[in-house]
Amino acid sequence: MFNVNLRSKVALVTGAGRGIGKAIAQGLADSGVSVAVNDIDPQTAALTAGTLAGNAGHYVADVRDSAAVQRMIDQIISDYGRLDIVVNNAGVEPRASILDMTDEEWHNAISTNLDAAFYTTRAAGHYMKAAGQGVIINIASIAGHNIPIALRSGYVASKAGLIGFTRESAREFAAYGIRINAICPGVIETEMTAHLRQNEAQMKKWLEDIPQGRLGIPEDIVGLVLFLASDASRYLIGQAINIDGGKVML
Ligand SMILES: NC(=O)c1ccc[n+]([C@@H]2O[C@H](COP(=O)([O-])OP(=O)(O)OC[C@H]3O[C@@H](n4cnc5c(N)ncnc54)[C@H](O)[C@@H]3O)[C@@H](O)[C@H]2O)c1
């Protein structure tokens, strides 16, 4: 009926040196995918790639740099001969009041969380269009869905933008057989959220709003990635799917 087998596929996961990206890379590799592990940090990129099953490689690049992204994707095609899946996961979450935020902090959020998805989608899109198939998964956030988070204006703006870009790129690329969706995690236990978890009062309030009564862990995101990467989701495009223990029910 449809093929949920991901064997022989090649995936790029950005920001996969740690956290959610690392778990996604592991889940894909365990499903038989050859994973190109990207991170700006050469050490963690190599460490993740070294732990993965199958034919994994690491690709150090700053996803804010359009030319570096193009070079990375060209190199992956040269190394593996194909690119079937891109997971735009690299992200940053600067915290500052708008009154104090520097131009640099603002641009860092927008370029890492939003510009990078445009760069990878454009670069991979040429190959995927020629191949007549491909999957792009953007890791957005429930914060992109109008869920208030104090002092995160750059983050919220970038993630809302990423959801908008997901819809428009899905619409444009549907004719080429390329499917694009976004995943919107709630609070997941990673280094990005360590500061939040240290604030007991804030954590108590946050947990009260999660019907499942716990924060997520990176592995909670993997199943949805495998579903979106496979033909099991073949009629699903342009969606931004919350995965958050029930905190947000639209
Ligand atoms: N942790 C959460 O609660 C949560 C919730 C919603 C969405 N997200 C999103 O999930 C994604 C992963 O988050 P995480 O919690 O694992 O974060 P993390 O900080 O633990 O890991 C992010 C990774 O991205 C890499 N990275 C950062 N800037 C980069 C760049 N310019 N080029 C290449 N790599 C870069 C970092 O080196 C790091 O390895 C992010 O997009 C984040 O916004 C996280």
The ligand as a MOL file (V3000), in Angstrom:
LIG
                    3D

  0  0  0     0  0            999 V3000
M  V30 BEGIN CTAB
M  V30 COUNTS 44 48 0 0 0
M  V30 BEGIN ATOM
M  V30 1 N 14.1900 22.1200 23.6610 0
M  V30 2 C 12.9480 22.5950 23.4960 0
M  V30 3 O 12.1680 22.6910 24.4460 0
M  V30 4 C 12.4620 23.0020 22.1420 0
M  V30 5 C 11.1060 23.3260 21.9970 0
M  V30 6 C 10.6140 23.7090 20.7570 0
M  V30 7 C 11.4750 23.7600 19.6760 0
M  V30 8 N 12.7880 23.4480 19.8300 0 CHG=1
M  V30 9 C 13.6480 23.5400 18.6560 0
M  V30 10 O 14.3090 22.3130 18.4490 0
M  V30 11 C 15.5690 22.5580 17.8200 0
M  V30 12 C 16.6650 21.8720 18.6310 0
M  V30 13 O 16.6470 22.4020 19.9560 0
M  V30 14 P 17.4530 21.7500 21.1660 0
M  V30 15 O 16.6350 21.9470 22.3760 0
M  V30 16 O 17.9550 20.4100 20.8160 0 CHG=-1
M  V30 17 O 18.6680 22.8160 21.2530 0
M  V30 18 P 20.1870 22.6530 21.6880 0
M  V30 19 O 20.6470 24.0190 22.0120 0
M  V30 20 O 20.3600 21.5920 22.7050 0
M  V30 21 O 20.8880 22.1500 20.3260 0
M  V30 22 C 20.9380 22.9860 19.2080 0
M  V30 23 C 22.0600 22.5250 18.2970 0
M  V30 24 O 22.0920 23.4020 17.1540 0
M  V30 25 C 23.4420 23.7500 16.9020 0
M  V30 26 N 23.5150 25.0460 16.2160 0
M  V30 27 C 23.2020 26.2700 16.7400 0
M  V30 28 N 23.4540 27.2290 15.8420 0
M  V30 29 C 23.9120 26.6150 14.7200 0
M  V30 30 C 24.3430 27.0890 13.4460 0
M  V30 31 N 24.3520 28.3940 13.1710 0
M  V30 32 N 24.7390 26.1760 12.5220 0
M  V30 33 C 24.7400 24.8550 12.8000 0
M  V30 34 N 24.3670 24.3480 14.0080 0
M  V30 35 C 23.9610 25.2260 14.9540 0
M  V30 36 C 24.0920 23.8020 18.2840 0
M  V30 37 O 25.5140 23.7200 18.2230 0
M  V30 38 C 23.4380 22.6060 18.9640 0
M  V30 39 O 24.1560 21.4070 18.7460 0
M  V30 40 C 15.7260 24.0810 17.7690 0
M  V30 41 O 15.3270 24.5540 16.4970 0
M  V30 42 C 14.7600 24.5600 18.8240 0
M  V30 43 O 14.3040 25.8700 18.5970 0
M  V30 44 C 13.3020 23.0800 21.0390 0
M  V30 END ATOM
M  V30 BEGIN BOND
M  V30 1 1 1 2
M  V30 2 2 2 3
M  V30 3 1 2 4
M  V30 4 1 4 5
M  V30 5 2 4 44
M  V30 6 2 5 6
M  V30 7 1 6 7
M  V30 8 2 7 8
M  V30 9 1 8 9
M  V30 10 1 8 44
M  V30 11 1 9 10
M  V30 12 1 9 42
M  V30 13 1 10 11
M  V30 14 1 11 12
M  V30 15 1 11 40
M  V30 16 1 12 13
M  V30 17 1 13 14
M  V30 18 2 14 15
M  V30 19 1 14 16
M  V30 20 1 14 17
M  V30 21 1 17 18
M  V30 22 2 18 19
M  V30 23 1 18 20
M  V30 24 1 18 21
M  V30 25 1 21 22
M  V30 26 1 22 23
M  V30 27 1 23 24
M  V30 28 1 23 38
M  V30 29 1 24 25
M  V30 30 1 25 26
M  V30 31 1 25 36
M  V30 32 1 26 27
M  V30 33 1 26 35
M  V30 34 2 27 28
M  V30 35 1 28 29
M  V30 36 1 29 30
M  V30 37 2 29 35
M  V30 38 1 30 31
M  V30 39 2 30 32
M  V30 40 1 32 33
M  V30 41 2 33 34
M  V30 42 1 34 35
M  V30 43 1 36 37
M  V30 44 1 36 38
M  V30 45 1 38 39
M  V30 46 1 40 41
M  V30 47 1 40 42
M  V30 48 1 42 43
M  V30 END BOND
M  V30 END CTAB
M  END
